[in-house]
Amino acid sequence: MSNPFMQGNCAPVRQEYTRTDLPVIGEIPAHLVGRYLRNGPNPISEIDPDTYNWFMGDGMVHGIRLTPLQPG
């Protein structure tokens, strides 16, 4: 059985990443400063993909931080 809660953007994240100085396409408004946090599902242990859904209890907080651009 193919479980939509276990595929694509919904697939479990197994490793944390810290990325800095990412390329920007276009321009981020100067007043857009702060953190964006999103709490979402993410199983931390082995699960049964046939029965798993988002409401089974495990989760992860995803976040980004925007800071003002510093001159060159």
C-alpha positions in Angstrom: 0.0 0.0 0.0 1.3 3.4 -0.9 1.0 5.9 2.0 0.7 9.6 1.0 1.9 10.6 4.5 5.2 8.9 3.9 6.1 10.4 0.4 7.4 13.6 -1.2 7.2 16.6 1.1 5.5 14.5 3.8 8.3 11.9 3.9 10.1 11.6 7.3 13.2 13.8 7.8 16.0 11.6 9.2 18.7 14.2 9.6 18.9 17.9 10.7 20.5 20.5 8.5 21.9 23.9 9.1 22.3 26.0 6.0 23.7 29.6 5.9 24.2 32.1 3.1 21.7 30.5 0.8 21.3 32.0 -2.7 18.2 34.3 -3.1 16.3 34.7 -6.3 14.8 38.2 -6.4 14.9 40.3 -3.2 13.9 39.7 0.4 12.2 42.8 1.8 14.4 44.6 4.3 11.7 44.7 6.9 11.2 40.9 6.8 13.4 40.0 9.8 12.9 37.3 12.4 12.1 33.6 12.6 9.5 31.4 11.0 8.8 28.2 12.9 6.5 25.4 11.7 5.5 22.4 13.8 4.8 19.3 11.7 4.7 15.6 11.7 7.8 13.5 11.6 8.0 9.9 13.0 11.3 9.3 15.0 11.1 5.6 15.1 10.3 2.8 12.7 6.6 2.8 11.9 4.1 0.6 9.9 3.7 2.6 6.6 0.3 0.8 6.0 -1.2 2.4 9.1 0.8 5.6 9.7 -0.9 9.0 9.6 0.0 12.5 10.7 -1.8 12.2 14.0 0.3 9.5 15.5 2.2 11.8 17.9 5.8 12.3 16.7 6.8 15.7 15.3 9.5 18.1 14.4 9.8 21.9 14.5 11.2 23.3 11.3 12.5 26.8 11.2 14.2 29.6 9.3 15.8 32.8 10.5 16.0 35.9 8.4 18.5 38.6 9.3 19.1 41.9 7.6 21.7 41.8 4.8 25.1 43.1 5.9 27.1 45.3 3.4 29.6 43.3 1.4 
